Amino acid sequence: MKVLLFNGSPHKEGCTYTALNEVAKTLREEGVEAEIYHIPKTVAPCRACRACAKTGKCIIDDGVNEFLEYAKDFDAFVLGSPVYYAAAAGGAISFLNRAFFTAFMSGRGEIFLHKPGAAVVSARRAGTTATLDQLNKYFTITQMPIISGRYWNMVHGGCPEDVLKDTEGLQNMRFLARNMAYYLKCIEAGKKAGIELPKQEEVTFTNFIQ
């Protein structure tokens, strides 16, 4: 069982990393492998060219394709981002938009499909719940069960040292990690018992005109 923790902050070891690291440490204590993935500092937005449907990969070469290849071997995901203007960091959103869209359009939806996901955000003060809502939408459109803690998954502080003083926030990271570990163990037990994944149908696309 392996969990990939996505650090969507331009700061490699900043506040978001501090929260994710607490999750990762607790996952390891629960017998689950955990790795933190840092996105490139410069990420281009999606061009809506849909070339990924034909080529099987994004035409922009800045790390998204490498991420998808790497992510396919993981069983769950934690998406982390700092709060910028009551939303996730721009680079994180550009990266995730292209990663999830490329996976779907290229027929590689199994990279994320039915794998549990959780969102973690860090902020100096506010905008956290709006950012959590934003990140959770990647899970709900991809049939990924959302794992929660005992509170909304956030930490507060203007620097990593501040986050380390957020005892309640860090405690919730541990709740989140244990819940994730429990869910992964349930999935593993279900597989051994012969429980199959939900049946899939061909996706129907409509719009508000027809």
Secondary structure as UniProt FT lines:
FT   STRAND          2..7
FT   TURN            12..13
FT   HELIX           15..29
FT   TURN            30..31
FT   STRAND          33..38
FT   HELIX           52..55
FT   HELIX           64..71
FT   TURN            72..73
FT   STRAND          76..84
FT   TURN            85..86
FT   STRAND          87..88
FT   HELIX           90..105
FT   TURN            106..107
FT   HELIX           109..111
FT   TURN            112..114
FT   STRAND          117..123
FT   HELIX           128..140
FT   TURN            141..143
FT   STRAND          154..156
FT   HELIX           160..165
FT   HELIX           167..192
FT   TURN            193..194
//
